[in-house]
């Protein structure tokens, strides 16, 4: 169950980052409220996952899901650039996450 919590926490990290962007510096109430709720949920689920998973693994996976997810949302929803270099960087993050999972024994 810890892995489910961690994956959902990572997805919620993407949600709060996107909502923060949409809040326009916290000047729009709706996205600001979504951001706060997603952030609280993300942190809560990360904490629950860390009861079982090693700190280094849990935190790295959480950050990685957030980083790659925010990159993907930026490209797909906000029209941000997806150069070969940026795509390679995202791929390297994903490969690093796979290695982190393989190396933890959990």
C-alpha positions as CSV (number, residue, x, y, z in Angstrom):
1,X,0.0,0.0,0.0
2,X,3.0,2.3,0.6
3,X,3.8,2.4,-3.1
4,X,0.2,3.3,-4.0
5,X,0.4,6.1,-1.4
6,X,3.7,7.3,-2.9
7,X,2.4,7.3,-6.5
8,X,-0.7,9.2,-5.6
9,X,1.4,11.6,-3.6
10,X,3.6,12.2,-6.7
11,X,0.5,12.8,-8.9
12,X,-0.8,15.3,-6.3
13,X,2.5,17.0,-6.4
14,X,2.0,17.6,-10.2
15,X,-1.6,18.8,-9.5
16,X,-0.4,21.4,-6.9
17,X,2.4,22.6,-9.1
18,X,0.0,23.1,-12.0
19,X,-2.6,24.8,-9.8
20,X,0.2,27.1,-8.5
21,X,1.0,28.1,-12.0
22,X,-2.7,28.7,-12.7
23,X,-3.2,30.7,-9.5
24,X,-1.2,33.6,-11.1
25,X,0.8,34.3,-8.0
26,X,-2.1,33.3,-5.7
27,X,-4.3,36.0,-7.2
28,X,-6.9,33.5,-8.4
29,X,-8.9,31.8,-5.5
30,X,-9.9,28.5,-7.2
31,X,-6.5,27.4,-8.3
32,X,-5.0,28.5,-5.0
33,X,-7.5,26.4,-3.1
34,X,-6.8,23.4,-5.4
35,X,-3.1,23.9,-4.8
36,X,-3.5,23.9,-1.0
37,X,-5.6,20.8,-1.0
38,X,-3.4,18.9,-3.4
39,X,-0.3,20.0,-1.4
40,X,-1.8,18.8,1.9
41,X,-2.8,15.5,0.3
42,X,0.6,15.0,-1.3
43,X,2.5,15.6,1.9
44,X,0.1,13.4,3.9
45,X,0.4,10.5,1.5
46,X,4.2,10.9,1.3
47,X,4.4,10.8,5.1
48,X,2.2,7.6,5.1
49,X,4.4,6.0,2.5
50,X,7.5,6.9,4.5
51,X,6.3,4.7,7.4
52,X,7.3,1.7,5.3
53,X,9.6,2.9,2.5
54,X,13.2,4.1,3.0
55,X,13.5,7.9,3.2
56,X,15.8,8.2,0.2
57,X,13.7,6.0,-2.0
58,X,10.3,7.6,-1.1
59,X,11.5,11.2,-1.4
60,X,13.4,10.6,-4.6
61,X,10.5,8.8,-6.3
62,X,8.1,11.6,-5.1
63,X,10.3,14.4,-6.4
64,X,10.9,12.5,-9.6
65,X,7.2,11.9,-10.3
66,X,6.6,15.6,-9.6
67,X,9.4,16.8,-11.8
68,X,8.6,14.6,-14.8
69,X,4.9,15.1,-14.4
70,X,5.2,18.9,-14.1
71,X,7.4,18.8,-17.2
72,X,4.8,16.8,-19.1
73,X,1.9,19.1,-18.0
74,X,4.0,22.1,-19.0
75,X,4.5,20.6,-22.5
76,X,1.0,19.2,-23.0
77,X,-1.2,21.8,-21.3
78,X,0.9,25.0,-21.4
79,X,2.7,24.7,-24.7
80,X,6.2,24.7,-23.2
81,X,9.1,23.5,-25.3
82,X,9.9,19.8,-25.6
83,X,13.4,19.9,-27.1
84,X,15.4,16.8,-27.5
85,X,17.6,17.9,-24.6
86,X,14.6,18.4,-22.3
87,X,13.1,15.1,-23.3
88,X,16.4,13.4,-22.6
89,X,16.6,15.0,-19.2
90,X,13.2,13.7,-18.4
91,X,14.1,10.2,-19.6
92,X,17.2,10.3,-17.4
93,X,15.1,11.2,-14.4
94,X,12.8,8.3,-15.1
95,X,15.8,5.9,-15.4
96,X,17.2,7.2,-12.2
97,X,13.9,6.5,-10.4
98,X,13.9,3.0,-11.8
99,X,17.4,2.4,-10.5
100,X,16.4,3.9,-7.1
101,X,13.6,1.4,-6.9
102,X,15.7,-1.5,-8.0
103,X,18.4,-0.7,-5.5
104,X,16.3,-0.3,-2.4
105,X,15.2,-3.9,-2.0
106,X,11.7,-2.8,-0.8
